[in-house]
Every structure is written in structure tokens, then in C-alpha cells.
Amino acid sequence: MLTSRLPNRVEPYRLAARGESLSGLMALDQFERLAEQVGAQAGDCQVWLDFGIDAQGRREICGRLEAELQLPCRRCLEPMAQHVESEFLLGMVSSDTLAAELPSTHEPVLVENEQLNLLEVVEDELILSLPQVVYHDEALCRVSRDQLSSGEEAESSEPAPASPFEVLRHLKGKS
């Protein structure tokens, strides 16, 4: 079990040159953009990062994260526990032109002044790994299936014609 805290900033080129690994925790309450999307979070995100240089000389970060989040149910909007995890491969770049040269297997991560904001990187990966929709099981949700429907079926004053060409037949007969 991870117990150490990861720093918010690192020197990724130095870590990659040494082939170092970092693992630790980041507090979920530090992620402001995540809170804007799904609400305030408590607890920690577990993060494992391996820094290295691939066969083509690209500096890369191979990472994995796991977190237990409280996400709003799309039916009742009450929070529910959701396990989120992600594996990612990042290519370190210092400009947009270098980012365009990365293979499709790598996602670019911008390194400015030889510093990498780990907080932003982990938050980005956490946001990207959020499930599209989250629902309680119907038996556990405060909102029932009956409350989700409008109640009455829409009734038409005229019955629908049996064939779409029936209307044309009537028009042709009138002229």
C-alpha cells in the first residue's frame, strides 16, 4: 500500500535519464478541475510513474493511477462510489511541434523550464478516465422508473395512415 506523497513538481528529464520510478499518493481535494466536473472529492489517488527513454530516444512516462471517487448518479444526482483507474503512456515534449512528431501510442505532456507539474498531469489523466455515465442500481436509486417517464403516452387526434403512400392516394383521387 502506498503511503508517501508525490511532489507537485518534478524534473522529468533527470528522472528519465536515470530510469527512475515514482509511486505515491496525491490528495483528491487538490484537483480543482475535477471538483468542477464531478464535485468535491476526499481521499487519495494512487499513482505509479516510470520515467525512461525508449529505443528511439524519446523521453517517456509510463503511468498508472487508481482512485475511489464519489460521482453523481445521473438519475438522482446523489453521490455514489466509483472505482476509476487508468494506464497511460506520455511523451515528454517542450513544444507543440515536437508533440506533433510523437507516435500515436504516446500522449504529449508539455515540460516547461525542465519542470513538470505532476498535479496537472495526474488530474488530466483522472478526468480522462471518468466514466461517461454513472447510475445507481434501479433498486438502490431514489428516483424510480415511473418518475423518469412523463406518465402519459402522447396521443394523436388522427390515426396514423397504414401506408405512407395512403395520403398520396387520397390527394390523387381528389384532383
C-alpha positions in Angstrom: 0.0 0.0 0.0 1.3 3.4 -0.9 1.8 5.9 1.9 4.2 8.6 0.6 3.0 11.8 -1.0 4.2 12.6 -4.5 5.6 16.1 -5.1 3.5 18.6 -7.2 6.5 19.3 -9.5 9.4 17.1 -10.7 12.4 17.3 -13.1 11.3 14.7 -15.6 14.3 14.7 -17.9 16.6 13.9 -15.0 14.2 11.1 -13.8 14.1 9.7 -17.3 17.9 9.8 -17.7 18.2 7.7 -14.5 15.3 5.4 -15.4 13.6 6.2 -12.1 10.2 5.3 -10.8 7.9 7.3 -8.5 4.9 5.9 -6.7 2.7 7.5 -4.1 -0.5 9.4 -3.2 -2.0 12.7 -4.4 -4.8 14.2 -2.4 -8.0 14.3 -4.5 -9.0 17.6 -2.9 -6.1 19.3 -4.7 -7.8 18.7 -8.1 -9.8 21.8 -8.8 -10.9 21.0 -12.4 -12.1 17.5 -11.3 -14.1 19.1 -8.5 -15.8 21.5 -11.0 -16.9 18.5 -13.1 -18.0 15.9 -10.5 -18.0 17.7 -7.2 -15.5 17.9 -4.3 -13.6 14.7 -3.5 -12.0 13.3 -0.5 -9.3 10.7 -0.1 -6.2 10.0 -2.3 -5.3 8.9 -5.8 -2.7 6.2 -6.0 -0.1 6.9 -8.7 2.7 4.8 -10.2 5.1 6.5 -12.7 8.0 5.0 -14.6 10.3 7.5 -16.3 12.6 6.3 -19.1 13.9 6.7 -22.6 12.6 4.5 -25.4 14.5 2.8 -28.2 14.1 5.9 -30.4 15.5 8.2 -27.8 12.1 9.7 -26.7 11.7 10.5 -23.1 8.5 8.9 -21.8 6.4 8.4 -18.7 4.6 5.1 -18.4 2.0 5.5 -15.7 -1.0 4.1 -13.8 -3.5 5.6 -11.4 -6.3 4.4 -9.2 -8.8 6.3 -7.2 -12.2 5.8 -5.4 -14.4 8.8 -6.4 -17.8 9.9 -5.4 -19.6 10.6 -8.7 -23.2 11.9 -9.1 -25.8 9.4 -10.2 -27.3 10.7 -13.5 -30.8 9.8 -12.2 -31.0 11.1 -8.7 -27.8 13.2 -8.6 -26.8 11.6 -5.2 -23.1 10.7 -5.0 -22.1 7.1 -5.4 -18.7 5.4 -5.1 -17.0 4.6 -8.3 -13.6 3.0 -8.8 -11.5 4.7 -11.5 -8.3 3.5 -12.9 -6.1 4.4 -15.9 -2.9 3.4 -17.6 -1.2 5.9 -19.8 2.0 6.5 -21.9 3.2 10.1 -22.1 5.9 11.5 -24.3 7.7 14.5 -22.9 7.9 17.5 -25.2 9.0 21.1 -24.9 6.9 22.5 -27.8 3.8 21.8 -30.0 5.9 20.9 -33.0 7.6 18.2 -31.0 4.2 17.0 -29.8 3.1 16.5 -33.4 6.1 14.2 -34.1 5.1 11.8 -31.3 3.7 8.4 -32.4 0.1 7.7 -31.8 1.0 5.4 -28.9 2.1 8.4 -26.8 0.2 11.4 -25.5 2.2 14.6 -25.3 3.0 16.2 -22.0 4.5 19.7 -22.0 7.6 20.2 -20.0 8.4 23.8 -19.3 11.7 25.0 -17.9 12.7 21.4 -17.3 9.8 21.1 -14.8 6.7 19.0 -15.0 3.6 19.8 -13.0 2.6 16.3 -11.8 -0.6 17.6 -10.2 -1.9 18.7 -13.6 -0.8 15.6 -15.3 -2.5 13.3 -12.8 -5.6 15.4 -12.8 -5.8 15.3 -16.6 -5.5 11.5 -16.7 -8.0 11.2 -13.9 -10.5 13.4 -15.8 -9.9 11.4 -19.0 -10.6 8.1 -17.1 -14.0 9.2 -15.7 -16.9 7.0 -16.9 -19.3 8.6 -19.3 -22.4 8.0 -17.2 -22.9 6.7 -13.7 -26.2 5.2 -12.4 -27.2 3.6 -9.1 -28.8 0.2 -9.5 -32.5 0.8 -10.0 -33.4 -0.9 -6.7 -31.0 1.5 -4.8 -31.8 4.7 -6.7 -34.1 7.3 -5.1 -35.7 8.0 -8.5 -37.9 5.2 -9.8 -38.5 4.3 -13.4 -42.0 5.8 -13.2 -40.6 9.2 -12.1 -38.3 9.2 -15.2 -41.2 8.9 -17.7 -43.6 11.7 -18.5 -46.5 9.5 -17.4 -49.0 9.7 -20.3 -48.3 8.5 -23.8 -48.6 11.2 -26.4 -51.9 10.7 -28.2 -52.6 11.9 -31.7 -56.0 13.2 -32.6 -55.8 11.5 -36.0 -54.9 7.8 -36.5 -51.7 7.3 -38.5 -52.2 6.1 -42.1 -51.5 2.5 -42.7 -49.1 3.3 -45.5 -47.1 6.5 -46.2 -48.5 6.4 -49.7 -52.1 6.3 -48.5 -52.0 10.1 -48.1 -50.9 10.5 -51.8 -53.6 8.1 -52.9 -56.2 10.4 -51.3 -54.7 13.5 -52.8 -54.6 12.0 -56.3 -58.2 10.9 -56.1 -59.3 14.5 -55.1 -57.7 16.1 -58.2 
